[in-house]
Amino acid sequence: MVTQQPPKYRSLLAVLDALAELIDDGRLAVSTGWEDNEQAVRLHQPGEPKLGAYLFIYGQPPGRYGVELDFPEIADVATANVPLYQEDLSLDQLLRVLRTHFNLPGYA
């Protein structure tokens, strides 16, 4: 479990819990700018804050998520071949998107 979690809705805490090992190991970071927003969180790769993902639950059905992906360079967007903005994702779908976006172990 992630230590000292910011105040978040339970569904966002589920995402942070699922990624806790990666966060604790320093392979993924939680952006401090979103600590006060209970319905959103931004993750980024340590050392590369422009490679990020903004996760949100507002406007989503219960238990579903939205995500907006950030890339360091505009050229990276074209080569990624994934939608930058997705909604109505299950937790498993969201985790796959994040693990692929950040090139993390687990889902591919």
Secondary structure, DSSP 4 states (H G I P E B T S, - for coil): --SSPPS--HHHHHHHHHTHHHHHTTSSEE-GGGTT-TTEEEEEETTEEEEEEEEE-TTS-TT-EEEEEE-SSHHHHHHH-S-SEEEEE-HHHHHHHHHHHTT-SS--
